[in-house]
Amino acid sequence: MSSPFDDDNGSGLLAQPKAGDNAQPMTISEISTALKRTVEDRFGRVRLRGEISGYKRAASGHVYMSLKDDKAVIDGVIWRGNAGRLAFAPEDGVEVIATGKLTTYPGRSKYQIVIDTMEIAGEGALMQLFEKLKAKLGEEGLFAPERKKELPYLPRTIGVVTSPTGSVIRDILHRLADRCPSHVLVWPVLVQGEGAAKQIAGAIRGFSALDTDDAVPRPDLVIVARGGGSIEDLWSFNEEEVVRAIADCTIPIISAVGHETDTTLADYAADRRAPTPTAAAEMAVPVRADLLAFIDELRLRARRAGQRGVSLAKERLQNQIRLMPKLDVLLQPQRQKTDDLASALKRGFELRLVGASGALAQKSGALRPALLRRKHENAVAALKRLTLRPAALQKQLHDAGDRLDRLWRLAEQLHPDRPLERGYARVTDADGQTLTSRKAATAHVALGLVFRDGDMSVYTDANSARARRAPKKKRAVPKTGKDEDQQSLF
């Protein structure tokens, strides 16, 4: 009986060794390694021309993309070290020539190229990238006219971003010295090749970040300059980071890259484009001789204007003087009025003098010696008639004494304690005030009785109606007659 696992066609459920077959089955890793070795040995370094597609930069710094033509696609990778050395910023749609090593990626069963260098495939592709980047930045408004800043008329300090060894900086310095000497700060940078765009953008941002209080003066104007060359030589000034640095700079910038026929994106972003570096120096400052001549002309015009103003004012003053009346005519009414007042004043003084003389004569007439003597005699006679007589004075004193005695006797009779001599008593309250009615006495619990020879306290309550004698100071009782010690005033 045959086994169910047997297969006459050589295929079965379980793998069985076959007679004469010495090939052992390979693992996936083994075949992938073999393919990788074969590809790398067969194709060492290759140069591929294609269009960039799916460009992506990972967080690690590595760049991943695809290169394609109209019929095929190959994956590509640029490791971080080589990606930083590229002369341009790759973008989708740009046709490039990539140089690198062909290899496989076993993790996805794909072959790819590890790119070491990458260049743009001809000027046509480079111009295509130029127009694409120009359109992108233009849509963001980096080239808008309203962003442009006015150049200062006479900058004190000029910053220049260029190579310190080329002829450009010498041309700029010579032109500035000829036109109007200015203080120049040079920020040396590479103007082409690897790392040039980064240095140029850093220099522009460095000038913009300077403060007026720093030891290095802040430029009033910045010139970004480079000599002529091919589009490839000038490509650093088309890089996006350079264009954005120029657009963000707070200092006015003149772009002077290449010759008159050369155009870069830096020219569009700058506040002013100069056809050559020498022309940039001419734009930056005026001609000193022309400026001095202009100042002299302004000084002359100011002098003429001042003289013209004085002449016009003098003419107007003379016209006003001719229209004004003469001084004698103006003063004539006042002089006449002054004469009238002087005459009136003189007459007034004369009238006052006559009146005063009459009054004085009238008063002096009463001061004659005979009249004064008669008045004195009459006064002496009147004084003699008023001589005082002692008998009359004594009679007046006696009558006044009698009236005083009568008043004293009446006061003795009306004294409140006088009735006490006849056996009467006076009722008082606790404060010594005299009570004259029963109603007033019943309002008090304690009462006082004043007798001729002393006081006594009593209570109105029936349960304590006993009287207690309280030692009191004996009141003085007026005598019936006058005090013997009292002497008569008369």
C-alpha positions as CSV (number, residue, x, y, z in Angstrom):
1,M,0.0,0.0,0.0
2,S,1.4,3.4,-1.0
3,S,1.9,6.3,1.4
4,P,-0.5,9.2,1.1
5,F,2.5,11.4,1.1
6,D,4.0,9.9,-2.1
7,D,3.7,11.8,-5.3
8,D,4.5,10.3,-8.6
9,N,4.9,13.8,-10.1
10,G,7.6,14.7,-7.7
11,S,5.5,17.1,-5.6
12,G,4.2,16.3,-2.2
13,L,3.1,17.8,1.0
14,L,6.5,17.4,2.6
15,A,9.9,18.4,1.0
16,Q,11.8,15.3,0.2
17,P,15.4,15.0,-1.0
18,K,15.6,14.0,-4.7
19,A,18.2,11.7,-6.2
20,G,21.0,13.5,-7.9
21,D,20.0,17.0,-6.5
22,N,22.9,18.4,-4.4
23,A,21.5,22.0,-4.2
24,Q,20.5,22.9,-0.8
25,P,17.6,25.4,-0.3
26,M,18.8,29.0,0.3
27,T,17.4,31.4,2.9
28,I,16.0,34.8,2.0
29,S,18.9,36.5,3.6
30,E,21.4,34.4,1.7
31,I,19.8,35.2,-1.7
32,S,19.5,38.9,-0.8
33,T,23.2,39.0,0.2
34,A,24.2,37.2,-3.0
35,L,22.1,39.6,-5.1
36,K,23.6,42.6,-3.3
37,R,27.2,41.3,-3.9
38,T,26.4,40.6,-7.5
39,V,25.0,44.1,-8.1
40,E,27.7,45.9,-6.3
41,D,30.4,43.9,-8.1
42,R,28.8,44.2,-11.5
43,F,28.0,47.9,-11.1
44,G,30.5,49.8,-9.0
45,R,30.2,53.6,-9.4
46,V,27.6,54.8,-11.9
47,R,26.3,58.2,-13.2
48,L,22.6,58.4,-13.7
49,R,20.5,61.1,-15.3
50,G,17.0,61.5,-14.2
51,E,14.3,63.7,-12.7
52,I,13.9,64.0,-9.0
53,S,10.7,62.7,-7.6
54,G,9.5,62.2,-4.0
55,Y,12.3,64.3,-2.4
56,K,12.3,64.0,1.4
57,R,14.7,64.9,4.1
58,A,14.5,62.7,7.3
59,A,14.9,64.0,10.8
60,S,18.3,62.3,10.9
61,G,19.5,64.5,8.0
62,H,19.5,61.7,5.3
63,V,17.8,62.5,2.0
64,Y,15.5,60.0,0.2
65,M,14.2,60.4,-3.3
66,S,13.6,58.7,-6.6
67,L,15.2,59.3,-10.0
68,K,13.0,58.6,-13.0
69,D,12.8,59.0,-16.7
70,D,9.8,58.3,-19.0
71,K,10.1,54.5,-18.6
72,A,11.8,53.5,-15.3
73,V,12.3,54.6,-11.7
74,I,15.2,53.9,-9.3
75,D,15.3,54.8,-5.5
76,G,18.1,56.9,-4.3
77,V,19.5,57.9,-0.9
78,I,22.0,60.6,0.2
79,W,23.6,60.2,3.6
80,R,23.6,63.2,5.8
81,G,27.3,64.1,5.3
82,N,27.0,64.2,1.5
83,A,23.6,66.0,1.7
84,G,25.2,68.9,3.4
85,R,27.8,69.3,0.7
86,L,25.4,69.6,-2.2
87,A,25.8,72.8,-4.3
88,F,22.1,73.4,-4.6
89,A,18.8,72.5,-2.8
90,P,17.2,69.6,-4.7
91,E,13.5,69.8,-5.5
92,D,11.0,67.6,-7.2
93,G,10.9,68.0,-11.0
94,V,14.6,69.0,-11.3
95,E,16.7,67.0,-13.8
96,V,20.0,66.0,-12.3
97,I,23.0,63.8,-12.8
98,A,23.7,61.7,-9.7
99,T,27.0,59.9,-9.1
100,G,27.1,57.0,-6.6
101,K,27.2,53.3,-5.9
102,L,24.4,50.9,-7.0
103,T,23.3,48.6,-4.2
104,T,20.3,46.7,-3.0
105,Y,18.0,47.1,0.0
106,P,17.1,43.6,1.3
107,G,14.5,44.9,3.6
108,R,12.3,45.8,0.6
109,S,13.8,43.6,-2.1
110,K,14.7,46.8,-4.0
111,Y,17.8,48.1,-5.6
112,Q,18.9,51.7,-5.1
113,I,21.7,54.1,-5.7
114,V,23.6,55.7,-2.8
115,I,24.4,59.1,-4.2
116,D,27.7,60.8,-3.4
117,T,27.4,63.9,-5.6
118,M,24.6,65.4,-7.5
119,E,24.6,68.1,-10.2
120,I,21.9,69.8,-12.3
121,A,21.8,68.3,-15.8
122,G,22.6,71.3,-17.9
123,E,21.6,75.0,-17.9
124,G,18.2,74.2,-19.1
125,A,17.4,72.2,-16.0
126,L,19.1,74.9,-13.9
127,M,16.9,77.6,-15.4
128,Q,13.9,75.4,-14.8
129,L,14.8,75.2,-11.1
130,F,15.4,79.0,-11.1
131,E,12.0,79.7,-12.5
132,K,10.3,77.3,-10.2
133,L,12.0,78.8,-7.1
134,K,11.3,82.3,-8.4
135,A,7.6,81.5,-8.7
136,K,7.4,79.9,-5.3
137,L,9.1,82.8,-3.5
138,G,7.2,85.4,-5.5
139,E,3.9,83.8,-4.4
140,E,5.0,84.4,-0.8
141,G,5.5,88.1,-1.5
142,L,9.3,88.2,-1.1
143,F,9.6,90.2,-4.3
144,A,6.7,92.6,-3.7
145,P,7.5,96.3,-4.4
146,E,5.9,97.4,-1.1
147,R,8.6,95.4,0.8
148,K,11.3,97.6,-0.7
149,K,13.0,100.1,1.6
150,E,14.4,103.5,0.6
151,L,18.1,103.8,0.5
152,P,19.7,106.4,2.8
153,Y,21.0,109.5,1.0
154,L,24.3,109.7,2.8
155,P,25.1,106.5,4.8
156,R,27.7,106.8,7.5
157,T,28.6,103.1,7.6
158,I,28.3,100.7,4.6
159,G,28.4,96.9,5.1
160,V,29.7,94.8,2.2
161,V,29.1,91.0,1.9
162,T,31.6,89.6,-0.6
163,S,34.9,87.8,-1.0
164,P,37.8,89.6,0.7
165,T,40.3,88.5,-1.9
166,G,38.5,89.3,-5.2
167,S,38.6,92.5,-7.3
168,V,35.0,93.3,-6.3
169,I,35.8,94.7,-2.9
170,R,38.7,96.8,-4.3
171,D,36.4,98.3,-7.0
172,I,33.8,99.2,-4.4
173,L,36.4,100.8,-2.0
174,H,38.0,102.8,-4.8
175,R,34.6,104.0,-6.1
176,L,33.5,105.0,-2.6
177,A,36.8,106.9,-2.1
178,D,36.4,108.7,-5.3
179,R,32.8,109.7,-4.8
180,C,32.3,110.2,-1.0
181,P,34.6,108.5,1.5
182,S,32.6,106.4,4.0
183,H,33.2,103.9,6.8
184,V,33.1,100.4,5.2
185,L,32.6,97.1,7.1
186,V,33.5,94.0,5.1
187,W,32.0,90.6,6.1
188,P,34.1,88.0,4.2
189,V,32.3,85.1,2.7
190,L,32.6,82.5,0.0
191,V,30.7,83.6,-3.1
192,Q,30.5,80.2,-4.9
193,G,30.9,76.6,-4.2
194,E,30.0,74.4,-1.2
195,G,28.8,76.4,1.9
196,A,28.7,79.7,0.1
197,A,25.0,80.2,0.4
198,K,25.1,79.5,4.1
199,Q,27.9,82.0,4.7
200,I,26.2,84.7,2.6
201,A,22.9,84.3,4.5
202,G,24.7,84.3,7.8
203,A,26.5,87.6,7.0
204,I,23.3,89.3,6.0
205,R,21.6,88.2,9.2
206,G,24.7,89.2,11.2
207,F,24.6,92.8,9.9
208,S,20.8,93.0,10.5
209,A,21.3,91.8,14.1
210,L,23.8,94.5,15.0
211,D,22.6,97.1,17.5
212,T,23.5,100.8,17.6
213,D,25.1,100.3,21.0
214,D,27.4,97.6,19.9
215,A,31.2,98.1,19.6
216,V,30.8,97.4,15.8
217,P,28.7,100.1,14.3
218,R,25.5,99.1,12.6
219,P,25.6,99.7,8.9
220,D,23.1,102.1,7.3
221,L,23.3,100.2,4.0
222,V,24.4,96.7,3.0
223,I,25.9,95.8,-0.4
224,V,25.8,92.1,-1.5
225,A,28.3,91.8,-4.3
226,R,30.1,89.3,-6.6
227,G,31.8,89.4,-9.9
228,G,30.6,87.9,-13.1
229,G,30.4,84.2,-14.0
230,S,28.2,81.5,-15.3
231,I,24.8,80.7,-13.9
232,E,26.4,77.8,-12.0
233,D,29.0,80.2,-10.5
234,L,26.2,82.6,-9.4
235,W,23.9,79.9,-8.1
236,S,24.7,80.6,-4.4
237,F,22.7,83.9,-4.8
238,N,19.7,81.9,-6.0
239,E,19.5,79.7,-2.9
240,E,16.3,80.1,-0.9
241,E,18.1,80.8,2.4
242,V,20.0,83.7,0.8
243,V,16.9,85.1,-0.7
244,R,15.0,84.9,2.6
245,A,17.8,86.5,4.5
246,I,17.8,89.5,2.1
247,A,14.0,89.8,2.4
248,D,14.1,89.7,6.2
249,C,17.0,92.1,6.6
250,T,16.0,95.4,8.4
251,I,18.8,97.3,6.6
252,P,18.4,98.5,3.0
253,I,20.3,96.2,0.7
254,I,21.8,96.7,-2.8
255,S,22.3,93.5,-4.8
256,A,25.3,93.7,-7.1
257,V,25.8,90.1,-8.4
258,G,27.5,89.4,-11.7
259,H,27.4,91.7,-14.7
260,E,24.5,93.7,-16.2
261,T,23.1,90.7,-18.1
262,D,23.2,88.4,-15.0
263,T,20.1,88.1,-12.9
264,T,19.7,86.2,-9.7
265,L,16.9,85.8,-7.2
266,A,18.9,88.0,-4.8
267,D,18.3,90.9,-7.2
268,Y,14.6,90.4,-6.9
269,A,14.6,90.3,-3.1
270,A,17.0,93.3,-2.6
271,D,15.7,96.8,-2.2
272,R,17.8,98.0,-5.2
273,R,19.6,96.1,-8.0
274,A,23.0,97.3,-9.3
275,P,24.3,96.0,-12.7
276,T,27.8,95.8,-11.3
277,P,29.6,96.2,-7.9
278,T,31.0,99.5,-9.1
279,A,27.5,100.7,-9.9
280,A,26.4,99.6,-6.4
281,A,29.0,101.9,-4.9
282,E,27.7,104.8,-7.1
283,M,24.2,104.1,-5.9
284,A,25.2,104.0,-2.2
285,V,26.7,107.5,-1.9
286,P,26.5,110.8,-3.8
287,V,29.5,112.5,-5.3
288,R,31.2,114.5,-2.6
289,A,32.1,117.3,-5.0
290,D,28.6,117.5,-6.3
291,L,27.3,117.5,-2.8
292,L,29.6,120.3,-1.8
293,A,28.6,122.3,-4.9
294,F,24.9,121.7,-4.1
295,I,25.5,122.8,-0.5
296,D,27.2,126.0,-1.8
297,E,24.2,126.6,-4.1
298,L,21.8,126.1,-1.3
299,R,23.8,128.5,0.9
300,L,23.8,131.1,-2.0
301,R,20.1,130.6,-2.5
302,A,19.5,131.0,1.3
303,R,21.5,134.2,1.3
304,R,19.6,135.5,-1.7
305,A,16.3,134.5,-0.2
306,G,17.2,136.3,3.1
307,Q,18.3,139.4,1.2
308,R,15.2,139.4,-0.9
309,G,13.1,139.1,2.3
310,V,14.9,142.1,3.8
311,S,14.5,144.1,0.6
312,L,10.8,143.4,0.5
313,A,10.4,144.2,4.1
314,K,12.3,147.5,3.7
315,E,10.1,148.4,0.7
316,R,6.9,147.6,2.6
317,L,8.2,149.7,5.6
318,Q,8.9,152.7,3.3
319,N,5.5,152.4,1.8
320,Q,3.9,152.3,5.3
321,I,6.0,155.3,6.3
322,R,4.8,157.3,3.3
323,L,1.2,156.5,4.3
324,M,1.6,157.4,7.9
325,P,0.9,161.1,8.9
326,K,3.7,163.5,10.0
327,L,4.7,163.7,13.6
328,D,3.7,167.3,14.0
329,V,0.3,166.6,12.6
330,L,-0.2,163.7,15.1
331,L,1.0,165.9,18.1
332,Q,-0.8,169.1,17.2
333,P,-4.1,168.2,19.0
334,Q,-2.3,167.0,22.0
335,R,-0.2,170.1,22.2
336,Q,-3.3,172.3,21.9
337,K,-5.0,170.3,24.6
338,T,-1.9,170.6,26.8
339,D,-1.9,174.4,26.4
340,D,-5.6,174.6,27.4
341,L,-5.1,172.4,30.5
342,A,-2.1,174.6,31.5
343,S,-4.3,177.7,31.2
344,A,-7.1,176.1,33.2
345,L,-4.7,175.0,35.9
346,K,-3.2,178.5,36.2
347,R,-6.7,180.0,36.6
348,G,-7.6,177.4,39.2
349,F,-4.6,178.1,41.3
350,E,-5.3,181.9,41.2
351,L,-9.0,181.3,42.3
352,R,-7.8,179.0,45.1
353,L,-5.3,181.6,46.2
354,V,-7.9,184.4,46.3
355,G,-10.3,182.2,48.3
356,A,-7.6,181.2,50.8
357,S,-6.4,184.8,51.2
358,G,-10.0,185.9,52.1
359,A,-10.5,183.0,54.6
360,L,-7.1,183.9,56.2
361,A,-8.1,187.5,56.5
362,Q,-11.4,186.6,58.0
363,K,-9.7,184.3,60.6
364,S,-6.9,186.8,61.4
365,G,-9.5,189.5,62.1
366,A,-10.8,187.6,65.1
367,L,-7.3,187.4,66.5
368,R,-6.9,191.1,67.4
369,P,-5.3,191.8,70.8
370,A,-8.1,193.9,72.2
371,L,-10.7,191.2,71.4
372,L,-8.5,188.5,72.9
373,R,-8.0,190.6,76.1
374,R,-11.8,191.1,76.5
375,K,-12.5,187.3,76.1
376,H,-9.9,186.6,78.8
377,E,-11.5,189.0,81.3
378,N,-14.9,187.5,80.7
379,A,-13.5,184.0,81.4
380,V,-11.9,185.1,84.6
381,A,-15.2,186.7,85.8
382,A,-17.1,183.5,85.1
383,L,-14.5,181.4,87.0
384,K,-14.8,183.6,90.0
385,R,-18.5,183.1,90.0
386,L,-18.0,179.3,90.2
387,T,-16.0,179.3,93.4
388,L,-16.9,176.2,95.7
389,R,-18.4,176.9,99.2
390,P,-17.7,174.4,102.1
391,A,-21.1,174.8,103.7
392,A,-22.9,173.6,100.6
393,L,-20.6,170.5,100.3
394,Q,-21.2,169.6,104.0
395,K,-25.0,169.8,103.6
396,Q,-24.8,167.4,100.6
397,L,-22.7,164.9,102.6
398,H,-25.1,165.0,105.6
399,D,-28.1,164.3,103.4
400,A,-26.4,161.4,101.7
401,G,-25.5,159.9,105.2
402,D,-29.1,160.1,106.3
403,R,-30.3,158.2,103.2
404,L,-27.7,155.5,103.8
405,D,-28.8,155.0,107.5
406,R,-32.4,154.4,106.4
407,L,-31.4,151.9,103.8
408,W,-29.3,149.9,106.4
409,R,-32.1,149.7,108.9
410,L,-34.5,148.5,106.3
411,A,-32.0,145.7,105.3
412,E,-31.8,144.5,108.9
413,Q,-35.5,144.2,109.2
414,L,-35.8,142.2,105.9
415,H,-33.0,139.7,106.8
416,P,-34.4,136.1,106.6
417,D,-33.0,135.0,109.9
418,R,-34.5,138.0,111.8
419,P,-37.8,136.2,112.7
420,L,-35.7,133.5,114.4
421,E,-35.2,135.9,117.4
422,R,-38.9,135.7,118.0
423,G,-39.1,131.9,118.2
424,Y,-39.6,131.0,114.6
425,A,-37.7,128.3,112.7
426,R,-36.8,128.1,108.9
427,V,-37.2,124.8,107.0
428,T,-34.5,123.8,104.5
429,D,-33.7,120.8,102.3
430,A,-30.4,118.8,102.3
431,D,-28.7,121.5,100.2
432,G,-29.7,124.3,102.5
433,Q,-32.4,125.8,100.2
434,T,-35.3,127.3,102.1
435,L,-38.7,125.5,101.7
436,T,-41.8,127.7,101.9
437,S,-44.6,125.1,101.4
438,R,-45.7,121.8,102.8
439,K,-45.7,120.2,99.3
440,A,-42.1,121.1,98.8
441,A,-41.2,119.7,102.2
442,T,-42.9,116.3,101.7
443,A,-40.8,115.8,98.5
444,H,-37.7,115.4,100.7
445,V,-37.0,112.5,103.2
446,A,-34.5,114.6,105.2
447,L,-35.2,118.2,106.2
448,G,-33.3,120.7,108.1
449,L,-34.7,123.2,110.8
450,V,-32.8,126.3,111.4
451,F,-33.2,127.9,114.8
452,R,-31.7,131.0,116.3
453,D,-29.1,129.1,118.2
454,G,-28.4,126.2,115.7
455,D,-29.7,123.7,113.1
456,M,-31.5,120.4,113.5
457,S,-32.0,117.5,111.0
458,V,-35.5,115.7,110.9
459,Y,-37.0,112.9,108.7
460,T,-40.5,112.9,107.2
461,D,-40.9,109.1,107.5
462,A,-43.2,108.2,110.5
463,N,-41.0,105.2,111.5
464,S,-37.9,107.4,111.8
465,A,-39.5,110.5,113.1
466,R,-37.0,111.1,115.8
467,A,-34.9,114.1,115.5
468,R,-31.2,114.0,115.7
469,R,-29.4,117.1,116.5
470,A,-26.5,117.7,114.2
471,P,-23.7,120.0,115.2
472,K,-24.0,123.0,113.0
473,K,-22.1,126.2,112.9
474,K,-24.1,128.9,114.7
475,R,-25.4,131.4,112.3
476,A,-24.8,135.0,112.9
477,V,-28.0,137.0,113.7
478,P,-28.0,140.6,112.7
479,K,-28.3,143.0,115.6
480,T,-31.1,145.5,116.0
481,G,-28.9,148.4,115.9
482,K,-25.9,149.4,113.8
483,D,-22.7,147.7,114.4
484,E,-20.8,149.7,116.9
485,D,-17.6,149.1,115.1
486,Q,-19.1,150.4,111.9
487,Q,-18.3,154.0,111.5
488,S,-20.4,156.5,109.6
489,L,-19.1,157.6,106.3
490,F,-20.4,161.1,107.0
